[in-house]
Amino acid sequence: MNNVFTVIGTSWDFYKSQSVLRAVLFWLLMIPLTLLLATGDIFVEETLSRDYTMAGILEGSQSAMPLIGFLFIQVALGIVMLWGIACVLLVGKRLMQTRAGRTRTSFSIVRKEAGHFVGNLFLTDILRTCFTFFWSLLLIVPGIIYFVRTFFYAIAIVCEGKGYREALRHSKDVVQGHTTVALLHLAGTAGAIFLPLAVIDGFVIELVLRTLPDLVRLTYLTSAYLYSLGIVIFMLSTVSLYSQLKKLPS
């Protein structure tokens, strides 16, 4: 097994060699994430200014439409981002092959092909969340184990054509016997990628608040770009990790 930083370095080099991933990052990850951040803040501000509460909705004194509209927007933007993740995995599938050089695949082709997996990914994620919750009701540890073992379901769907429970079972089969290794690598990769990005994001926001507070909403763009880049590199890293786990003896 390659160490975390080797995997991240390989994923970064792969990202730089695939121009289509930059289009995916901008249109299907950064833009919807920016809107998610903006609408979230707007909804919170409206809620505080109008003393909008769930109790008021239940009592009938306040309309539920703002909450329904907010949830609809959040889900819709989340599905768009799921589409972007499917695109990243579809391109990242080449990391599972012997040679993963530059390709000339267009954004429109990748977007169209990845669109076929969005419904499968969405429903399987709901199914996995339910199973994880039920396992967690017994004890926390079984829930964590199930979460780790089924983590690679999205790769099984996009890269190997699995569907729903088959994808969950396939991910479990690959991780079976290597749960601790998978957990440590996933946690290490996530920490190595997102902790530095969080520090940079916090620094940028604090700098803007201290110098140009009127432009603080522009930090939605910088935050969205940083975390979208992190998502791309993390998903590519999970493809590499999945490929290595498949080669380990069961």
N, C-alpha and C positions, 0 to 999 in steps of 0.2 A: 504494500500500500504506500503510495506517495504521501508525503506530509502535506499539511493544510496549505502551506505557502507555495509549494510546488504546484498544487492543483489550482490555486488562485492565479498564479503566474501563467499557467497554461491557458486558463480560461480568458485571462486578459489578452494574451497574444491572439487567441482565436477571435475574440471580439474585435480587435483591431483589424484582423484580416477579412472580416465579413461586413462589408459596407451596409448590407441590408439590415443588420442589427441596429445600426444607428437610426435608421428610419423607424424601425419597430420601437426603439426606445422613445423617440420623440412623439410619434403619433398615437401609439397604443399604451404607453406607460406614463410618460411625463405629462402630456396634456390632460388625460383623465385624472391623474394624481393631483395635479394643480387644482383642477375643479373640485376634487374631493376635499382638499384642504380649505379652499375658499368657501364652498357651500357649508362645510362643517362650522367654520367660524361665524359665518353669517347666521346660521340657524341658532347657534349658541347666543349670539348677540340679540337676536330677535326674541329668544326665549327669556332672556334676562330682562330686556326692556319692557316686555308685556306680562311679566310674571306668569309665563306659560308653564303649566304643570300637568303631569299625568292625572293628578287628582281632579283637576278641572275638567279634563276630557271625560273621565269616568262619570263625573257628576252631571255632565251635559252643559256646563257653563262656558266651555271653550270648544272651539271646533277642532276636530282631529285632522282636518285637511292639511295644515302646514306640516304636521308630523308625517302623514302619509306621503306627501309630496317630497319631503326630505328623504325618507327611506327609499322611495322609488328612484330618486336621483342617485343615491348612494349605491343601490344595487345595480343600476344600469351602468354606472361608471366602473363598478367592480367587475362586471362582466366584460367590459371593454378591456380592462387590465388583464383579465383572465385570457382574453384573446391574444393580448400581447405576450403573455407567458407561453401560450401555446406556440406562437411564432418563434420565440427564443428556443424552445425545446425542439421544434422542428428543424431549425437551422443547426442547433447544437447536437443533433443526432449524429453529425459527422464526427464528433469527438469520440464516438463509440467505434469508429472505424480506424483502420490502421493509419490512413493518411487523411488528415483534415486540413487541407490547404484552402486557398481562396476559391470562392465560387462567384458566379455571375448571376445568381438567382435574384429576380426582381422582387421588390416589396409587394407588388400586386399579386404575384404568384404565391409567395409565402403567406400573405394575408388570406388569400382565398383558400389555400389548402389547410391552413391552421383553423379557419373558421368551422370546418367540419368537426373539430374536436371540442369546441367550446361547450356544447350541451352535455357531452359525455363528462367533461372535466367538472362542470358545475354540479351535476347530479351526483357524481361519485364523491365529490367533496362533501356534499350534504350527508350522504350515506356514511362516509368515514367519520364525520363529526358526530353523528348519532351513535355509531359504534364506540367511538372514543369516550363519549359521555357515559354510556352504559357501563363500559369497563371501569371508568373512574368512580362510578357509584359503589363498586365493590371495594376497591382500594385505589389509591392514587397511582401506585407503581404499575399495575396492569394497564391502566390507561396510558401511561407514558410509554410502556413497552409496545402497546398496539400502535400508538401514534408514530413511534420511530420505525417500526417494521413496515408500516403502510405508507411511509413518507414518499416513496418513489412511485406512487400510483400514477402520477401525472406523466412521468417518463414512460411507464409501461403503456399508457394510453397513446401518447403522441408518437413515441419512437418505436413501439412494438405492436401497435394495433390492438391492444387489449381493451376490454370494456367493463365498466362498473365493478362488480364484485370480483370478476376475473382479474382485473388490474390490481385490486387490493390483495388478492391471494398471491398473485405473481410477485408483488413487492415483498410480501411476507416471506415467500420462499427464498428470495434472493438474500434477504437480511438474516434469515433464520441461522442461528449459530454465530452471528457476527453483530448482534444488537449493540453491544457495548462499543465496538469499533465504529459502527455507524453513528451512534449517538455522539461519541467524542469528536468525530470528524465533522458532523453537521454543526455541533455547537461551536467547535473551533473555527470553522469556516464562516459561520454567521457572525461570530464575535470579531474575527479578523477583518471582515468586510464592513459591517454596519456600525461598530463602535467608533472607528475613525471618522466615518461619514457623519455620525451623530455629533461628534466633537466639532467638526468643521461647520456643520449646519448651525449648531448653537453659537459658535463664534461669529458667523456671518449675521445671524439674527441680532445678537447682542451689539455688534458693530453698527448695524443699521439703526437700531433703537437709540443708540447713543449719539449718532451723527446726523441721520436723516430719518427721524421717526415718522414723518408723513409718508415715506416710501416703504414702510415696513411690509405692506401687502405684496410688494414685489418679491419678498423672500419666499413666497409660495413657489415661485419659479425655480429658485435655487434649491430649495428643499426638495421639490419634486424631481429635479434633475439628479441630485445626489442619490436619492433613494431609488430612483428608477435605474440608475447605473448600477447601484448595489444589487438590485433585484436581478438584473441581467447577468452580472458576474456570478452571483450566488447560484442561479439556476443552471448556468453552464458548469459550475463547479460540481453541482449535484449530479449532472450527467456523467462527468468524469468519475466521481465517486461510485456511482451505480455501475459503471462499466468495470471498475476495479473489483467491486464486491462480487460481481457475477463470475469473476475468474478465481475467486477463493474457493477452496474445497468446502462443501457443505458439511 
